[in-house]
């Protein structure tokens, strides 16, 4: 041994600490990689297919409440009365295109 380099004895607590640091580093790298691969789930693109409630009659233009916000909406098809539920079919700028929500049949 070189007399100028102190010898480090690998004791149990040191080994456990090294293993924990390596495990944490692997976890952080894994979290970063999976976070980068995940599809973006925010923004107006995610609104297509979701439900909204008509606030002012759509004939064909009016307002709807979607995701807790009031939006200008255009009805595809016939007039839709206030209070009815609609499905968002597309988003163009700050306008939502909506269609009537299909009536669900009562189960017996």
Biopython code that builds the backbone (N, CA, C, O; Angstrom):
import numpy as np
from Bio.PDB.StructureBuilder import StructureBuilder

atoms = [
    (1, "UNK", "N", (0.825, -1.188, 0.000)),
    (1, "UNK", "CA", (0.000, 0.000, 0.000)),
    (1, "UNK", "C", (0.867, 1.248, 0.000)),
    (1, "UNK", "O", (1.963, 1.283, 0.559)),
    (2, "UNK", "N", (0.338, 2.250, -0.639)),
    (2, "UNK", "CA", (1.013, 3.540, -0.667)),
    (2, "UNK", "C", (0.807, 4.207, 0.689)),
    (2, "UNK", "O", (-0.335, 4.300, 1.139)),
    (3, "UNK", "N", (1.842, 4.668, 1.351)),
    (3, "UNK", "CA", (1.693, 5.272, 2.686)),
    (3, "UNK", "C", (0.952, 6.599, 2.673)),
    (3, "UNK", "O", (0.494, 7.056, 3.720)),
    (4, "UNK", "N", (0.825, 7.226, 1.508)),
    (4, "UNK", "CA", (0.155, 8.531, 1.443)),
    (4, "UNK", "C", (-1.349, 8.427, 1.179)),
    (4, "UNK", "O", (-2.062, 9.418, 1.339)),
    (5, "UNK", "N", (-1.842, 7.273, 0.785)),
    (5, "UNK", "CA", (-3.268, 7.077, 0.537)),
    (5, "UNK", "C", (-3.851, 6.312, 1.714)),
    (5, "UNK", "O", (-3.463, 5.174, 1.978)),
    (6, "UNK", "N", (-4.799, 6.949, 2.431)),
    (6, "UNK", "CA", (-5.359, 6.247, 3.594)),
    (6, "UNK", "C", (-6.263, 5.101, 3.129)),
    (6, "UNK", "O", (-6.967, 5.220, 2.126)),
    (7, "UNK", "N", (-6.234, 4.032, 3.845)),
    (7, "UNK", "CA", (-7.059, 2.875, 3.529)),
    (7, "UNK", "C", (-8.471, 3.105, 4.063)),
    (7, "UNK", "O", (-8.648, 3.529, 5.205)),
    (8, "UNK", "N", (-9.474, 2.824, 3.230)),
    (8, "UNK", "CA", (-10.865, 2.968, 3.648)),
    (8, "UNK", "C", (-11.421, 1.575, 3.836)),
    (8, "UNK", "O", (-11.389, 0.741, 2.932)),
    (9, "UNK", "N", (-11.922, 1.349, 5.009)),
    (9, "UNK", "CA", (-12.497, 0.043, 5.300)),
    (9, "UNK", "C", (-13.968, 0.079, 4.928)),
    (9, "UNK", "O", (-14.703, 0.959, 5.377)),
    (10, "UNK", "N", (-14.400, -0.869, 4.114)),
    (10, "UNK", "CA", (-15.788, -0.945, 3.670)),
    (10, "UNK", "C", (-16.602, -1.644, 4.743)),
    (10, "UNK", "O", (-16.628, -2.872, 4.823)),
    (11, "UNK", "N", (-17.266, -0.842, 5.569)),
    (11, "UNK", "CA", (-18.102, -1.414, 6.627)),
    (11, "UNK", "C", (-19.535, -1.531, 6.132)),
    (11, "UNK", "O", (-19.871, -1.009, 5.069)),
    (12, "UNK", "N", (-20.370, -2.205, 6.888)),
    (12, "UNK", "CA", (-21.777, -2.414, 6.536)),
    (12, "UNK", "C", (-22.520, -1.133, 6.232)),
    (12, "UNK", "O", (-23.164, -1.050, 5.185)),
    (13, "UNK", "N", (-22.466, -0.114, 7.104)),
    (13, "UNK", "CA", (-23.207, 1.130, 6.837)),
    (13, "UNK", "C", (-22.755, 1.836, 5.546)),
    (13, "UNK", "O", (-23.569, 2.450, 4.857)),
    (14, "UNK", "N", (-21.485, 1.748, 5.231)),
    (14, "UNK", "CA", (-20.988, 2.382, 4.004)),
    (14, "UNK", "C", (-21.545, 1.652, 2.779)),
    (14, "UNK", "O", (-21.959, 2.289, 1.811)),
    (15, "UNK", "N", (-21.555, 0.334, 2.821)),
    (15, "UNK", "CA", (-22.075, -0.451, 1.705)),
    (15, "UNK", "C", (-23.569, -0.183, 1.506)),
    (15, "UNK", "O", (-24.026, -0.012, 0.376)),
    (16, "UNK", "N", (-24.322, -0.148, 2.597)),
    (16, "UNK", "CA", (-25.756, 0.128, 2.508)),
    (16, "UNK", "C", (-25.995, 1.525, 1.937)),
    (16, "UNK", "O", (-26.887, 1.706, 1.108)),
    (17, "UNK", "N", (-25.223, 2.499, 2.363)),
    (17, "UNK", "CA", (-25.365, 3.869, 1.852)),
    (17, "UNK", "C", (-25.093, 3.931, 0.353)),
    (17, "UNK", "O", (-25.817, 4.601, -0.383)),
    (18, "UNK", "N", (-24.059, 3.240, -0.097)),
    (18, "UNK", "CA", (-23.728, 3.226, -1.525)),
    (18, "UNK", "C", (-24.867, 2.593, -2.321)),
    (18, "UNK", "O", (-25.241, 3.103, -3.377)),
    (19, "UNK", "N", (-25.415, 1.496, -1.830)),
    (19, "UNK", "CA", (-26.517, 0.816, -2.518)),
    (19, "UNK", "C", (-27.736, 1.730, -2.594)),
    (19, "UNK", "O", (-28.391, 1.798, -3.634)),
    (20, "UNK", "N", (-28.051, 2.436, -1.503)),
    (20, "UNK", "CA", (-29.201, 3.348, -1.506)),
    (20, "UNK", "C", (-29.008, 4.502, -2.490)),
    (20, "UNK", "O", (-29.954, 4.890, -3.175)),
    (21, "UNK", "N", (-27.809, 5.047, -2.567)),
    (21, "UNK", "CA", (-27.537, 6.148, -3.501)),
    (21, "UNK", "C", (-27.679, 5.659, -4.941)),
    (21, "UNK", "O", (-28.253, 6.359, -5.775)),
    (22, "UNK", "N", (-27.170, 4.478, -5.240)),
    (22, "UNK", "CA", (-27.288, 3.926, -6.590)),
    (22, "UNK", "C", (-28.755, 3.659, -6.929)),
    (22, "UNK", "O", (-29.193, 3.962, -8.038)),
    (23, "UNK", "N", (-29.527, 3.092, -5.982)),
    (23, "UNK", "CA", (-30.949, 2.813, -6.221)),
    (23, "UNK", "C", (-31.710, 4.109, -6.473)),
    (23, "UNK", "O", (-32.564, 4.158, -7.359)),
    (24, "UNK", "N", (-31.419, 5.148, -5.720)),
    (24, "UNK", "CA", (-32.077, 6.440, -5.916)),
    (24, "UNK", "C", (-31.738, 7.018, -7.287)),
    (24, "UNK", "O", (-32.616, 7.551, -7.966)),
    (25, "UNK", "N", (-30.479, 6.918, -7.699)),
    (25, "UNK", "CA", (-30.066, 7.433, -9.005)),
    (25, "UNK", "C", (-30.783, 6.686, -10.128)),
    (25, "UNK", "O", (-31.211, 7.304, -11.102)),
    (26, "UNK", "N", (-30.920, 5.371, -10.005)),
    (26, "UNK", "CA", (-31.630, 4.583, -11.007)),
    (26, "UNK", "C", (-33.098, 5.008, -11.059)),
    (26, "UNK", "O", (-33.659, 5.145, -12.146)),
    (27, "UNK", "N", (-33.724, 5.216, -9.904)),
    (27, "UNK", "CA", (-35.115, 5.659, -9.850)),
    (27, "UNK", "C", (-35.287, 7.011, -10.538)),
    (27, "UNK", "O", (-36.239, 7.192, -11.296)),
    (28, "UNK", "N", (-34.404, 7.943, -10.294)),
    (28, "UNK", "CA", (-34.498, 9.280, -10.895)),
    (28, "UNK", "C", (-34.371, 9.191, -12.413)),
    (28, "UNK", "O", (-35.137, 9.830, -13.135)),
    (29, "UNK", "N", (-33.422, 8.412, -12.899)),
    (29, "UNK", "CA", (-33.244, 8.254, -14.341)),
    (29, "UNK", "C", (-34.496, 7.611, -14.951)),
    (29, "UNK", "O", (-34.961, 8.048, -16.004)),
    (30, "UNK", "N", (-35.042, 6.585, -14.303)),
    (30, "UNK", "CA", (-36.257, 5.923, -14.789)),
    (30, "UNK", "C", (-37.427, 6.912, -14.845)),
    (30, "UNK", "O", (-38.162, 6.943, -15.832)),
    (31, "UNK", "N", (-37.602, 7.715, -13.797)),
    (31, "UNK", "CA", (-38.697, 8.689, -13.759)),
    (31, "UNK", "C", (-38.547, 9.729, -14.874)),
    (31, "UNK", "O", (-39.542, 10.124, -15.481)),
    (32, "UNK", "N", (-37.357, 10.164, -15.143)),
    (32, "UNK", "CA", (-37.121, 11.148, -16.202)),
    (32, "UNK", "C", (-37.441, 10.546, -17.568)),
    (32, "UNK", "O", (-38.103, 11.182, -18.388)),
    (33, "UNK", "N", (-36.975, 9.334, -17.810)),
    (33, "UNK", "CA", (-37.201, 8.687, -19.108)),
    (33, "UNK", "C", (-38.692, 8.445, -19.336)),
    (33, "UNK", "O", (-39.193, 8.741, -20.421)),
    (34, "UNK", "N", (-39.414, 7.915, -18.347)),
    (34, "UNK", "CA", (-40.849, 7.668, -18.529)),
    (34, "UNK", "C", (-41.619, 8.977, -18.660)),
    (34, "UNK", "O", (-42.610, 9.031, -19.388)),
    (35, "UNK", "N", (-41.193, 10.020, -17.981)),
    (35, "UNK", "CA", (-41.849, 11.322, -18.103)),
    (35, "UNK", "C", (-41.683, 11.912, -19.488)),
    (35, "UNK", "O", (-42.593, 12.571, -19.990)),
    (36, "UNK", "N", (-40.550, 11.690, -20.109)),
    (36, "UNK", "CA", (-40.321, 12.209, -21.458)),
    (36, "UNK", "C", (-41.097, 11.434, -22.512)),
    (36, "UNK", "O", (-41.449, 11.996, -23.549)),
    (37, "UNK", "N", (-41.368, 10.172, -22.274)),
    (37, "UNK", "CA", (-42.083, 9.336, -23.240)),
    (37, "UNK", "C", (-43.593, 9.510, -23.172)),
    (37, "UNK", "O", (-44.299, 9.197, -24.131)),
    (38, "UNK", "N", (-44.097, 10.011, -22.034)),
    (38, "UNK", "CA", (-45.542, 10.134, -21.841)),
    (38, "UNK", "C", (-46.129, 11.167, -22.794)),
    (38, "UNK", "O", (-45.530, 12.214, -23.040)),
    (39, "UNK", "N", (-47.308, 10.859, -23.328)),
    (39, "UNK", "CA", (-48.010, 11.764, -24.234)),
    (39, "UNK", "C", (-48.511, 12.974, -23.449)),
    (39, "UNK", "O", (-48.939, 12.849, -22.302)),
    (40, "UNK", "N", (-48.454, 14.140, -24.078)),
    (40, "UNK", "CA", (-48.940, 15.357, -23.444)),
    (40, "UNK", "C", (-50.443, 15.222, -23.200)),
    (40, "UNK", "O", (-51.198, 14.861, -24.103)),
    (41, "UNK", "N", (-50.862, 15.513, -21.981)),
    (41, "UNK", "CA", (-52.283, 15.365, -21.665)),
    (41, "UNK", "C", (-52.896, 16.675, -21.196)),
    (41, "UNK", "O", (-53.759, 16.694, -20.319)),
    (42, "UNK", "N", (-52.447, 17.743, -21.777)),
    (42, "UNK", "CA", (-53.000, 19.050, -21.430)),
    (42, "UNK", "C", (-53.254, 19.821, -22.713)),
    (42, "UNK", "O", (-52.672, 19.521, -23.756)),
    (43, "UNK", "N", (-54.104, 20.790, -22.632)),
    (43, "UNK", "CA", (-54.381, 21.620, -23.786)),
    (43, "UNK", "C", (-55.703, 21.269, -24.426)),
    (43, "UNK", "O", (-56.389, 20.329, -24.024)),
    (44, "UNK", "N", (-56.036, 22.047, -25.429)),
    (44, "UNK", "CA", (-57.333, 21.901, -26.066)),
    (44, "UNK", "C", (-57.459, 20.609, -26.856)),
    (44, "UNK", "O", (-58.576, 20.149, -27.091)),
    (45, "UNK", "N", (-56.346, 20.007, -27.275)),
    (45, "UNK", "CA", (-56.420, 18.760, -28.038)),
    (45, "UNK", "C", (-57.094, 17.662, -27.220)),
    (45, "UNK", "O", (-57.761, 16.790, -27.777)),
    (46, "UNK", "N", (-56.923, 17.703, -25.922)),
    (46, "UNK", "CA", (-57.483, 16.677, -25.045)),
    (46, "UNK", "C", (-58.977, 16.859, -24.809)),
    (46, "UNK", "O", (-59.613, 15.983, -24.223)),
    (47, "UNK", "N", (-59.545, 17.968, -25.248)),
    (47, "UNK", "CA", (-60.969, 18.223, -25.003)),
    (47, "UNK", "C", (-61.877, 17.454, -25.955)),
    (47, "UNK", "O", (-63.043, 17.215, -25.639)),
    (48, "UNK", "N", (-61.358, 17.065, -27.117)),
    (48, "UNK", "CA", (-62.172, 16.357, -28.106)),
    (48, "UNK", "C", (-62.660, 15.037, -27.498)),
    (48, "UNK", "O", (-61.876, 14.246, -26.972)),
    (49, "UNK", "N", (-63.978, 14.823, -27.586)),
    (49, "UNK", "CA", (-64.576, 13.607, -27.033)),
    (49, "UNK", "C", (-65.131, 13.786, -25.630)),
    (49, "UNK", "O", (-65.844, 12.913, -25.138)),
    (50, "UNK", "N", (-64.822, 14.892, -24.980)),
    (50, "UNK", "CA", (-65.320, 15.133, -23.624)),
    (50, "UNK", "C", (-66.693, 15.793, -23.671)),
    (50, "UNK", "O", (-67.130, 16.299, -24.705)),
    (51, "UNK", "N", (-67.358, 15.771, -22.520)),
    (51, "UNK", "CA", (-68.706, 16.333, -22.423)),
    (51, "UNK", "C", (-68.670, 17.790, -21.980)),
    (51, "UNK", "O", (-67.738, 18.233, -21.309)),
    (52, "UNK", "N", (-69.712, 18.524, -22.374)),
    (52, "UNK", "CA", (-69.893, 19.907, -21.950)),
    (52, "UNK", "C", (-71.392, 20.130, -21.762)),
    (52, "UNK", "O", (-72.209, 19.344, -22.241)),
    (53, "UNK", "N", (-71.746, 21.209, -21.061)),
    (53, "UNK", "CA", (-73.148, 21.549, -20.819)),
    (53, "UNK", "C", (-73.445, 22.874, -21.503)),
    (53, "UNK", "O", (-72.711, 23.847, -21.333)),
    (54, "UNK", "N", (-74.519, 22.906, -22.272)),
    (54, "UNK", "CA", (-74.905, 24.114, -23.006)),
    (54, "UNK", "C", (-75.405, 25.156, -22.008)),
    (54, "UNK", "O", (-76.268, 24.858, -21.183)),
    (55, "UNK", "N", (-74.866, 26.383, -22.078)),
    (55, "UNK", "CA", (-75.290, 27.479, -21.197)),
    (55, "UNK", "C", (-76.274, 28.401, -21.898)),
    (55, "UNK", "O", (-77.278, 28.806, -21.311)),
    (56, "UNK", "N", (-75.992, 28.733, -23.150)),
    (56, "UNK", "CA", (-76.943, 29.517, -23.937)),
    (56, "UNK", "C", (-77.271, 28.702, -25.183)),
    (56, "UNK", "O", (-76.407, 28.025, -25.740)),
    (57, "UNK", "N", (-78.521, 28.773, -25.612)),
    (57, "UNK", "CA", (-78.993, 27.964, -26.732)),
    (57, "UNK", "C", (-78.053, 28.081, -27.929)),
    (57, "UNK", "O", (-77.661, 29.176, -28.331)),
    (58, "UNK", "N", (-77.705, 26.925, -28.483)),
    (58, "UNK", "CA", (-76.835, 26.879, -29.655)),
    (58, "UNK", "C", (-77.712, 26.839, -30.896)),
    (58, "UNK", "O", (-78.363, 25.833, -31.178)),
    (59, "UNK", "N", (-77.724, 27.963, -31.647)),
    (59, "UNK", "CA", (-78.520, 27.989, -32.875)),
    (59, "UNK", "C", (-77.770, 28.685, -33.992)),
    (59, "UNK", "O", (-78.249, 29.758, -34.359)),
    (60, "UNK", "N", (-76.749, 28.281, -34.552)),
    (60, "UNK", "CA", (-75.875, 27.200, -34.102)),
    (60, "UNK", "C", (-74.817, 27.671, -33.123)),
    (60, "UNK", "O", (-74.081, 26.843, -32.586)),
    (61, "UNK", "N", (-74.709, 29.007, -32.862)),
    (61, "UNK", "CA", (-73.647, 29.511, -32.003)),
    (61, "UNK", "C", (-74.192, 29.860, -30.619)),
    (61, "UNK", "O", (-75.322, 30.332, -30.495)),
    (62, "UNK", "N", (-73.391, 29.628, -29.582)),
    (62, "UNK", "CA", (-73.759, 29.958, -28.218)),
    (62, "UNK", "C", (-72.581, 29.679, -27.303)),
    (62, "UNK", "O", (-71.433, 29.691, -27.748)),
    (63, "UNK", "N", (-72.854, 29.427, -26.020)),
    (63, "UNK", "CA", (-71.772, 29.124, -25.090)),
    (63, "UNK", "C", (-72.034, 27.803, -24.386)),
    (63, "UNK", "O", (-73.180, 27.402, -24.182)),
    (64, "UNK", "N", (-70.930, 27.129, -24.016)),
    (64, "UNK", "CA", (-71.005, 25.881, -23.268)),
    (64, "UNK", "C", (-70.025, 25.960, -22.105)),
    (64, "UNK", "O", (-69.058, 26.721, -22.134)),
    (65, "UNK", "N", (-70.295, 25.162, -21.088)),
    (65, "UNK", "CA", (-69.382, 25.042, -19.956)),
    (65, "UNK", "C", (-68.624, 23.734, -20.135)),
    (65, "UNK", "O", (-69.204, 22.650, -20.076)),
    (66, "UNK", "N", (-67.314, 23.853, -20.357)),
    (66, "UNK", "CA", (-66.471, 22.679, -20.572)),
    (66, "UNK", "C", (-65.228, 22.800, -19.706)),
    (66, "UNK", "O", (-64.546, 23.824, -19.724)),
    (67, "UNK", "N", (-64.937, 21.744, -18.943)),
    (67, "UNK", "CA", (-63.753, 21.724, -18.075)),
    (67, "UNK", "C", (-63.733, 22.927, -17.131)),
    (67, "UNK", "O", (-62.666, 23.457, -16.821)),
    (68, "UNK", "N", (-64.907, 23.356, -16.678)),
    (68, "UNK", "CA", (-65.006, 24.452, -15.722)),
    (68, "UNK", "C", (-64.863, 25.835, -16.328)),
    (68, "UNK", "O", (-64.772, 26.819, -15.593)),
    (69, "UNK", "N", (-64.840, 25.935, -17.655)),
    (69, "UNK", "CA", (-64.680, 27.222, -18.326)),
    (69, "UNK", "C", (-65.782, 27.418, -19.348)),
    (69, "UNK", "O", (-66.275, 26.451, -19.930)),
    (70, "UNK", "N", (-66.172, 28.677, -19.572)),
    (70, "UNK", "CA", (-67.154, 28.991, -20.608)),
    (70, "UNK", "C", (-66.447, 29.134, -21.946)),
    (70, "UNK", "O", (-65.436, 29.828, -22.058)),
    (71, "UNK", "N", (-66.992, 28.466, -22.963)),
    (71, "UNK", "CA", (-66.423, 28.483, -24.303)),
    (71, "UNK", "C", (-67.490, 28.902, -25.303)),
    (71, "UNK", "O", (-68.674, 28.629, -25.103)),
    (72, "UNK", "N", (-67.079, 29.562, -26.374)),
    (72, "UNK", "CA", (-67.957, 29.786, -27.512)),
    (72, "UNK", "C", (-68.052, 28.454, -28.238)),
    (72, "UNK", "O", (-67.043, 27.790, -28.477)),
    (73, "UNK", "N", (-69.276, 28.070, -28.586)),
    (73, "UNK", "CA", (-69.462, 26.771, -29.233)),
    (73, "UNK", "C", (-70.350, 26.914, -30.455)),
    (73, "UNK", "O", (-71.188, 27.812, -30.543)),
    (74, "UNK", "N", (-70.145, 26.011, -31.389)),
    (74, "UNK", "CA", (-70.966, 25.941, -32.592)),
    (74, "UNK", "C", (-71.545, 24.533, -32.665)),
    (74, "UNK", "O", (-70.815, 23.543, -32.607)),
    (75, "UNK", "N", (-72.870, 24.460, -32.792)),
    (75, "UNK", "CA", (-73.547, 23.158, -32.856)),
    (75, "UNK", "C", (-73.446, 22.594, -34.259)),
    (75, "UNK", "O", (-73.675, 23.293, -35.246)),
    (76, "UNK", "N", (-73.103, 21.331, -34.331)),
    (76, "UNK", "CA", (-73.125, 20.622, -35.608)),
    (76, "UNK", "C", (-74.504, 19.986, -35.717)),
    (76, "UNK", "O", (-74.852, 19.104, -34.932)),
    (77, "UNK", "N", (-75.266, 20.424, -36.667)),
    (77, "UNK", "CA", (-76.610, 19.878, -36.812)),
    (77, "UNK", "C", (-77.643, 20.884, -36.357)),
    (77, "UNK", "O", (-77.529, 22.077, -36.640)),
    (78, "UNK", "N", (-78.655, 20.401, -35.650)),
    (78, "UNK", "CA", (-79.788, 21.246, -35.268)),
    (78, "UNK", "C", (-79.515, 22.047, -33.998)),
    (78, "UNK", "O", (-78.486, 21.889, -33.341)),
    (79, "UNK", "N", (-80.463, 22.899, -33.684)),
    (79, "UNK", "CA", (-80.422, 23.749, -32.496)),
    (79, "UNK", "C", (-80.374, 22.886, -31.229)),
    (79, "UNK", "O", (-81.043, 21.856, -31.148)),
    (80, "UNK", "N", (-79.570, 23.318, -30.236)),
    (80, "UNK", "CA", (-79.458, 22.592, -28.975)),
    (80, "UNK", "C", (-79.812, 23.557, -27.854)),
    (80, "UNK", "O", (-79.226, 24.635, -27.750)),
    (81, "UNK", "N", (-80.758, 23.177, -27.024)),
    (81, "UNK", "CA", (-81.253, 24.035, -25.943)),
    (81, "UNK", "C", (-80.277, 24.087, -24.767)),
    (81, "UNK", "O", (-79.467, 23.182, -24.569)),
    (82, "UNK", "N", (-80.375, 25.175, -23.989)),
    (82, "UNK", "CA", (-79.552, 25.343, -22.781)),
    (82, "UNK", "C", (-79.847, 24.218, -21.792)),
    (82, "UNK", "O", (-80.989, 23.777, -21.662)),
    (83, "UNK", "N", (-78.824, 23.767, -21.108)),
    (83, "UNK", "CA", (-78.967, 22.716, -20.109)),
    (83, "UNK", "C", (-78.694, 21.323, -20.628)),
    (83, "UNK", "O", (-78.495, 20.402, -19.835)),
    (84, "UNK", "N", (-78.679, 21.140, -21.943)),
    (84, "UNK", "CA", (-78.418, 19.821, -22.504)),
    (84, "UNK", "C", (-76.922, 19.527, -22.521)),
    (84, "UNK", "O", (-76.091, 20.433, -22.578)),
    (85, "UNK", "N", (-76.604, 18.232, -22.469)),
    (85, "UNK", "CA", (-75.206, 17.829, -22.539)),
    (85, "UNK", "C", (-74.821, 17.579, -23.989)),
    (85, "UNK", "O", (-75.605, 17.052, -24.777)),
    (86, "UNK", "N", (-73.593, 17.973, -24.321)),
    (86, "UNK", "CA", (-73.076, 17.803, -25.674)),
    (86, "UNK", "C", (-71.693, 17.157, -25.614)),
    (86, "UNK", "O", (-71.055, 17.113, -24.563)),
    (87, "UNK", "N", (-71.251, 16.663, -26.757)),
    (87, "UNK", "CA", (-69.918, 16.083, -26.897)),
    (87, "UNK", "C", (-69.091, 17.006, -27.787)),
    (87, "UNK", "O", (-69.562, 17.449, -28.835)),
    (88, "UNK", "N", (-67.865, 17.293, -27.373)),
    (88, "UNK", "CA", (-66.973, 18.151, -28.158)),
    (88, "UNK", "C", (-66.380, 17.315, -29.286)),
    (88, "UNK", "O", (-65.773, 16.272, -29.041)),
    (89, "UNK", "N", (-66.559, 17.780, -30.535)),
    (89, "UNK", "CA", (-66.073, 17.020, -31.686)),
    (89, "UNK", "C", (-64.772, 17.576, -32.258)),
    (89, "UNK", "O", (-63.965, 16.829, -32.812)),
    (90, "UNK", "N", (-64.572, 18.875, -32.125)),
    (90, "UNK", "CA", (-63.299, 19.462, -32.565)),
    (90, "UNK", "C", (-63.117, 20.825, -31.931)),
    (90, "UNK", "O", (-64.063, 21.427, -31.424)),
    (91, "UNK", "N", (-61.880, 21.300, -31.969)),
    (91, "UNK", "CA", (-61.529, 22.606, -31.408)),
    (91, "UNK", "C", (-60.825, 23.394, -32.493)),
    (91, "UNK", "O", (-59.874, 22.909, -33.106)),
    (92, "UNK", "N", (-61.291, 24.605, -32.729)),
    (92, "UNK", "CA", (-60.647, 25.501, -33.689)),
    (92, "UNK", "C", (-60.419, 26.833, -32.995)),
    (92, "UNK", "O", (-61.361, 27.593, -32.773)),
    (93, "UNK", "N", (-59.194, 27.108, -32.661)),
    (93, "UNK", "CA", (-58.877, 28.335, -31.929)),
    (93, "UNK", "C", (-59.548, 28.302, -30.568)),
    (93, "UNK", "O", (-59.280, 27.416, -29.756)),
    (94, "UNK", "N", (-60.422, 29.271, -30.320)),
    (94, "UNK", "CA", (-61.144, 29.322, -29.047)),
    (94, "UNK", "C", (-62.609, 28.930, -29.210)),
    (94, "UNK", "O", (-63.444, 29.270, -28.371)),
    (95, "UNK", "N", (-62.920, 28.212, -30.291)),
    (95, "UNK", "CA", (-64.288, 27.746, -30.526)),
    (95, "UNK", "C", (-64.340, 26.229, -30.448)),
    (95, "UNK", "O", (-63.456, 25.528, -30.940)),
    (96, "UNK", "N", (-65.397, 25.746, -29.819)),
    (96, "UNK", "CA", (-65.627, 24.311, -29.751)),
    (96, "UNK", "C", (-66.761, 23.949, -30.699)),
    (96, "UNK", "O", (-67.778, 24.640, -30.741)),
    (97, "UNK", "N", (-66.596, 22.893, -31.444)),
    (97, "UNK", "CA", (-67.661, 22.340, -32.269)),
    (97, "UNK", "C", (-68.242, 21.195, -31.479)),
    (97, "UNK", "O", (-67.515, 20.315, -31.018)),
    (98, "UNK", "N", (-69.552, 21.202, -31.320)),
    (98, "UNK", "CA", (-70.196, 20.205, -30.464)),
    (98, "UNK", "C", (-71.363, 19.535, -31.189)),
    (98, "UNK", "O", (-71.906, 20.061, -32.161)),
    (99, "UNK", "N", (-71.721, 18.371, -30.689)),
    (99, "UNK", "CA", (-72.875, 17.646, -31.193)),
    (99, "UNK", "C", (-73.660, 17.119, -29.995)),
    (99, "UNK", "O", (-73.115, 16.962, -28.902)),
    (100, "UNK", "N", (-74.935, 16.851, -30.214)),
    (100, "UNK", "CA", (-75.777, 16.333, -29.135)),
    (100, "UNK", "C", (-75.199, 15.052, -28.552)),
    (100, "UNK", "O", (-74.666, 14.210, -29.273)),
    (101, "UNK", "N", (-75.313, 14.922, -27.252)),
    (101, "UNK", "CA", (-74.923, 13.683, -26.596)),
    (101, "UNK", "C", (-76.019, 12.654, -26.881)),
    (101, "UNK", "O", (-77.201, 12.950, -26.712)),
    (102, "UNK", "N", (-75.637, 11.451, -27.310)),
    (102, "UNK", "CA", (-76.663, 10.436, -27.582)),
    (102, "UNK", "C", (-77.469, 10.106, -26.323)),
    (102, "UNK", "O", (-76.922, 10.022, -25.223)),
    (103, "UNK", "N", (-78.756, 9.924, -26.506)),
    (103, "UNK", "CA", (-79.624, 9.570, -25.383)),
    (103, "UNK", "C", (-79.300, 8.152, -24.928)),
    (103, "UNK", "O", (-79.258, 7.223, -25.734)),
    (104, "UNK", "N", (-79.071, 7.997, -23.617)),
    (104, "UNK", "CA", (-78.793, 6.676, -23.076)),
    (104, "UNK", "C", (-80.104, 6.006, -22.706)),
    (104, "UNK", "O", (-80.952, 6.605, -22.046)),
    (105, "UNK", "N", (-80.267, 4.760, -23.133)),
    (105, "UNK", "CA", (-81.496, 4.034, -22.828)),
    (105, "UNK", "C", (-81.468, 3.555, -21.396)),
    (105, "UNK", "O", (-80.429, 3.136, -20.887)),
    (106, "UNK", "N", (-82.619, 3.618, -20.749)),
    (106, "UNK", "CA", (-82.733, 3.160, -19.359)),
    (106, "UNK", "C", (-82.638, 1.643, -19.320)),
    (106, "UNK", "O", (-83.257, 0.944, -20.122)),
    (107, "UNK", "N", (-81.852, 1.148, -18.370)),
    (107, "UNK", "CA", (-81.727, -0.292, -18.202)),
    (107, "UNK", "C", (-82.812, -0.768, -17.250)),
    (107, "UNK", "O", (-83.113, -0.114, -16.252)),
    (108, "UNK", "N", (-83.393, -1.912, -17.572)),
    (108, "UNK", "CA", (-84.478, -2.453, -16.731)),
    (108, "UNK", "C", (-83.953, -3.457, -15.749)),
    (108, "UNK", "O", (-84.720, -4.013, -14.963)),
]
sb = StructureBuilder()
sb.init_structure("model")
sb.init_model(0)
sb.init_chain("A")
sb.init_seg("    ")
for serial, (resi, resn, name, xyz) in enumerate(atoms, 1):
    if name == "N":
        sb.init_residue(resn, " ", resi, " ")
    sb.init_atom(name, np.array(xyz, "f"), 0.0, 1.0, " ", f" {name:<3s}", serial, name[0])
structure = sb.get_structure()
